[in-house]
Amino acid sequence: MTRYGNVQVQITVKDGKITAAEVLQVPWNDRHDQMINSEAVPVYNQEAVAAQSARIDVVSGATYTWDGYTQSLQSAIDQANL
């Protein structure tokens, strides 16, 4: 949960590695949310796969999304026992 809404991340794991990350839920309430998250989410998804962890850089202007994303990503990583 973020200040603006929920963020939920799903990962795909193969042979003990994250092969994909995708957002199932992200704040999309208004044009501001849509503008920020349409740019930030693809970056976060790519960073998650590249980093193989929840230690990813924040996209400027998308700090709340980053906070929710990294928390959900870490939860998914923990559930996958990575």
N, CA and C atoms as a LAMMPS dump frame, in Angstrom:
ITEM: TIMESTEP
0
ITEM: NUMBER OF ATOMS
246
ITEM: BOX BOUNDS ff ff ff
-5.0000000000000000e+02 5.0000000000000000e+02
-5.0000000000000000e+02 5.0000000000000000e+02
-5.0000000000000000e+02 5.0000000000000000e+02
ITEM: ATOMS id mol type element x y z
1 1 1 N 0.837 -1.184 0
2 1 2 C 0 0 0
3 1 3 C 0.882 1.246 0
4 2 1 N 0.594 2.153 -0.892
5 2 2 C 1.279 3.438 -0.916
6 2 3 C 0.281 4.538 -0.59
7 3 1 N 0.77 5.727 -0.503
8 3 2 C -0.095 6.873 -0.229
9 3 3 C -1.192 7.012 -1.285
10 4 1 N -0.919 6.581 -2.508
11 4 2 C -1.848 6.764 -3.613
12 4 3 C -2.588 5.499 -4.033
13 5 1 N -2.242 4.367 -3.442
14 5 2 C -2.92 3.122 -3.777
15 5 3 C -1.971 1.934 -3.704
16 6 1 N -2.516 0.785 -3.982
17 6 2 C -1.753 -0.462 -3.884
18 6 3 C -0.839 -0.671 -5.076
19 7 1 N 0.273 -1.33 -4.808
20 7 2 C 1.183 -1.789 -5.852
21 7 3 C 1.404 -3.271 -5.607
22 8 1 N 1.194 -4.073 -6.646
23 8 2 C 1.403 -5.513 -6.53
24 8 3 C 2.266 -5.976 -7.699
25 9 1 N 3.334 -6.676 -7.368
26 9 2 C 4.297 -7.15 -8.357
27 9 3 C 4.29 -8.671 -8.386
28 10 1 N 4.365 -9.21 -9.583
29 10 2 C 4.479 -10.661 -9.773
30 10 3 C 5.784 -10.932 -10.512
31 11 1 N 6.512 -11.946 -10.065
32 11 2 C 7.743 -12.329 -10.756
33 11 3 C 7.597 -13.72 -11.352
34 12 1 N 8.354 -13.944 -12.395
35 12 2 C 8.479 -15.271 -12.992
36 12 3 C 9.894 -15.743 -12.696
37 13 1 N 10.008 -16.963 -12.204
38 13 2 C 11.306 -17.509 -11.817
39 13 3 C 11.559 -18.781 -12.606
40 14 1 N 12.768 -18.892 -13.147
41 14 2 C 13.186 -20.112 -13.838
42 14 3 C 14.621 -20.411 -13.429
43 15 1 N 14.849 -21.635 -13.004
44 15 2 C 16.18 -22.079 -12.586
45 15 3 C 16.772 -21.154 -11.52
46 16 1 N 15.925 -20.705 -10.598
47 16 2 C 16.381 -19.893 -9.485
48 16 3 C 16.685 -18.441 -9.814
49 17 1 N 16.274 -17.998 -10.998
50 17 2 C 16.518 -16.61 -11.396
51 17 3 C 15.215 -15.947 -11.793
52 18 1 N 15.127 -14.655 -11.51
53 18 2 C 13.969 -13.872 -11.94
54 18 3 C 14.109 -13.635 -13.439
55 19 1 N 13.137 -14.115 -14.203
56 19 2 C 13.172 -13.944 -15.655
57 19 3 C 12.222 -12.85 -16.121
58 20 1 N 11.266 -12.483 -15.279
59 20 2 C 10.327 -11.412 -15.624
60 20 3 C 9.721 -10.851 -14.348
61 21 1 N 9.362 -9.588 -14.41
62 21 2 C 8.626 -8.931 -13.334
63 21 3 C 7.533 -8.115 -13.992
64 22 1 N 6.347 -8.171 -13.425
65 22 2 C 5.252 -7.384 -13.966
66 22 3 C 4.372 -6.873 -12.835
67 23 1 N 3.775 -5.745 -13.07
68 23 2 C 2.894 -5.131 -12.085
69 23 3 C 1.471 -5.589 -12.349
70 24 1 N 0.848 -6.136 -11.319
71 24 2 C -0.551 -6.538 -11.406
72 24 3 C -1.474 -5.411 -10.971
73 25 1 N -0.95 -4.549 -10.105
74 25 2 C -1.749 -3.439 -9.592
75 25 3 C -0.831 -2.259 -9.297
76 26 1 N -1.273 -1.085 -9.717
77 26 2 C -0.521 0.146 -9.482
78 26 3 C -1.527 1.297 -9.492
79 27 1 N -1.284 2.349 -8.728
80 27 2 C -2.208 3.482 -8.764
81 27 3 C -2.377 4.023 -10.193
82 28 1 N -3.608 4.191 -10.617
83 28 2 C -3.924 4.626 -11.968
84 28 3 C -5.162 5.522 -11.922
85 29 1 N -5.258 6.335 -10.857
86 29 2 C -6.474 7.079 -10.563
87 29 3 C -6.692 8.316 -11.423
88 30 1 N -5.628 8.941 -11.875
89 30 2 C -5.767 10.17 -12.65
90 30 3 C -4.616 10.274 -13.648
91 31 1 N -4.617 11.342 -14.407
92 31 2 C -3.572 11.503 -15.436
93 31 3 C -2.176 11.564 -14.844
94 32 1 N -2.06 12.143 -13.673
95 32 2 C -0.748 12.235 -13.021
96 32 3 C -0.212 10.842 -12.706
97 33 1 N -1.043 10.004 -12.071
98 33 2 C -0.658 8.607 -11.793
99 33 3 C -0.297 7.887 -13.08
100 34 1 N -1.132 8.047 -14.089
101 34 2 C -0.93 7.346 -15.355
102 34 3 C 0.373 7.764 -16.018
103 35 1 N 0.658 9.062 -15.987
104 35 2 C 1.885 9.565 -16.601
105 35 3 C 3.121 9.012 -15.879
106 36 1 N 3.119 9.119 -14.561
107 36 2 C 4.269 8.661 -13.78
108 36 3 C 4.448 7.153 -13.904
109 37 1 N 3.394 6.41 -13.668
110 37 2 C 3.523 4.957 -13.618
111 37 3 C 3.719 4.319 -14.984
112 38 1 N 3.21 4.943 -16.038
113 38 2 C 3.451 4.388 -17.372
114 38 3 C 4.922 4.49 -17.753
115 39 1 N 5.63 5.466 -17.18
116 39 2 C 7.061 5.589 -17.433
117 39 3 C 7.893 4.792 -16.438
118 40 1 N 7.502 4.802 -15.163
119 40 2 C 8.317 4.183 -14.12
120 40 3 C 8.21 2.668 -14.083
121 41 1 N 7.019 2.134 -14.246
122 41 2 C 6.82 0.685 -14.078
123 41 3 C 7.671 -0.141 -15.037
124 42 1 N 7.727 0.177 -16.335
125 42 2 C 8.602 -0.621 -17.208
126 42 3 C 10.072 -0.586 -16.777
127 43 1 N 10.513 0.561 -16.286
128 43 2 C 11.894 0.677 -15.797
129 43 3 C 12.083 -0.22 -14.581
130 44 1 N 11.145 -0.168 -13.645
131 44 2 C 11.241 -1.002 -12.448
132 44 3 C 11.231 -2.482 -12.811
133 45 1 N 10.398 -2.859 -13.765
134 45 2 C 10.353 -4.269 -14.178
135 45 3 C 11.703 -4.715 -14.738
136 46 1 N 12.3 -3.9 -15.574
137 46 2 C 13.603 -4.238 -16.151
138 46 3 C 14.696 -4.274 -15.083
139 47 1 N 14.654 -3.308 -14.181
140 47 2 C 15.651 -3.243 -13.107
141 47 3 C 15.563 -4.469 -12.195
142 48 1 N 14.348 -4.916 -11.913
143 48 2 C 14.164 -6.076 -11.038
144 48 3 C 14.826 -7.309 -11.635
145 49 1 N 14.65 -7.512 -12.932
146 49 2 C 15.257 -8.668 -13.6
147 49 3 C 16.774 -8.5 -13.636
148 50 1 N 17.245 -7.328 -13.953
149 50 2 C 18.689 -7.09 -14.034
150 50 3 C 19.363 -7.234 -12.674
151 51 1 N 18.727 -6.713 -11.631
152 51 2 C 19.319 -6.737 -10.291
153 51 3 C 19.147 -8.075 -9.592
154 52 1 N 18.132 -8.848 -9.995
155 52 2 C 17.827 -10.111 -9.326
156 52 3 C 17.568 -9.887 -7.837
157 53 1 N 17.056 -8.702 -7.519
158 53 2 C 16.746 -8.364 -6.134
159 53 3 C 15.8 -7.168 -6.132
160 54 1 N 15.413 -6.76 -4.933
161 54 2 C 14.553 -5.582 -4.788
162 54 3 C 15.376 -4.31 -4.636
163 55 1 N 16.673 -4.408 -4.8
164 55 2 C 17.544 -3.236 -4.719
165 55 3 C 17.63 -2.586 -6.094
166 56 1 N 16.629 -1.775 -6.382
167 56 2 C 16.555 -1.101 -7.673
168 56 3 C 16.511 0.4 -7.444
169 57 1 N 16.94 1.142 -8.453
170 57 2 C 16.97 2.596 -8.359
171 57 3 C 15.57 3.175 -8.508
172 58 1 N 15.372 4.307 -7.868
173 58 2 C 14.1 5.009 -7.962
174 58 3 C 14.083 5.868 -9.225
175 59 1 N 12.949 5.903 -9.889
176 59 2 C 12.746 6.786 -11.028
177 59 3 C 12.281 8.123 -10.468
178 60 1 N 12.906 9.195 -10.892
179 60 2 C 12.565 10.523 -10.399
180 60 3 C 11.07 10.797 -10.573
181 61 1 N 10.428 11.209 -9.499
182 61 2 C 9.004 11.516 -9.529
183 61 3 C 8.109 10.34 -9.205
184 62 1 N 8.688 9.157 -9.061
185 62 2 C 7.892 7.957 -8.811
186 62 3 C 8.322 7.267 -7.516
187 63 1 N 8.61 8.062 -6.513
188 63 2 C 9.108 7.523 -5.25
189 63 3 C 8.072 6.661 -4.543
190 64 1 N 6.823 7.09 -4.503
191 64 2 C 5.792 6.294 -3.833
192 64 3 C 5.579 4.962 -4.551
193 65 1 N 5.576 4.991 -5.872
194 65 2 C 5.452 3.748 -6.635
195 65 3 C 6.654 2.85 -6.362
196 66 1 N 7.847 3.429 -6.346
197 66 2 C 9.065 2.676 -6.071
198 66 3 C 8.983 1.992 -4.708
199 67 1 N 8.511 2.732 -3.706
200 67 2 C 8.408 2.17 -2.359
201 67 3 C 7.467 0.966 -2.352
202 68 1 N 6.297 1.112 -2.925
203 68 2 C 5.353 -0.005 -2.99
204 68 3 C 5.873 -1.142 -3.851
205 69 1 N 6.508 -0.787 -4.975
206 69 2 C 7.046 -1.787 -5.89
207 69 3 C 8.114 -2.626 -5.199
208 70 1 N 9.064 -1.972 -4.555
209 70 2 C 10.159 -2.725 -3.938
210 70 3 C 9.671 -3.585 -2.772
211 71 1 N 8.688 -3.11 -2.024
212 71 2 C 8.131 -3.924 -0.943
213 71 3 C 7.431 -5.161 -1.504
214 72 1 N 6.629 -4.97 -2.543
215 72 2 C 5.929 -6.106 -3.144
216 72 3 C 6.911 -7.052 -3.831
217 73 1 N 7.903 -6.488 -4.506
218 73 2 C 8.926 -7.308 -5.155
219 73 3 C 9.668 -8.159 -4.135
220 74 1 N 10.056 -7.555 -3.019
221 74 2 C 10.763 -8.322 -1.986
222 74 3 C 9.885 -9.433 -1.448
223 75 1 N 8.599 -9.177 -1.284
224 75 2 C 7.677 -10.21 -0.822
225 75 3 C 7.614 -11.359 -1.837
226 76 1 N 7.548 -11.029 -3.119
227 76 2 C 7.521 -12.066 -4.153
228 76 3 C 8.818 -12.868 -4.157
229 77 1 N 9.931 -12.197 -3.984
230 77 2 C 11.244 -12.864 -3.933
231 77 3 C 11.293 -13.804 -2.717
232 78 1 N 10.808 -13.332 -1.59
233 78 2 C 10.779 -14.16 -0.385
234 78 3 C 9.894 -15.391 -0.584
235 79 1 N 8.751 -15.215 -1.199
236 79 2 C 7.842 -16.338 -1.444
237 79 3 C 8.449 -17.357 -2.402
238 80 1 N 9.296 -16.884 -3.311
239 80 2 C 9.959 -17.784 -4.259
240 80 3 C 11.214 -18.405 -3.674
241 81 1 N 11.527 -18.034 -2.433
242 81 2 C 12.718 -18.544 -1.742
243 81 3 C 14.006 -18.254 -2.512
244 82 1 N 14.105 -17.052 -3.01
245 82 2 C 15.329 -16.667 -3.74
246 82 3 C 16.28 -15.915 -2.83
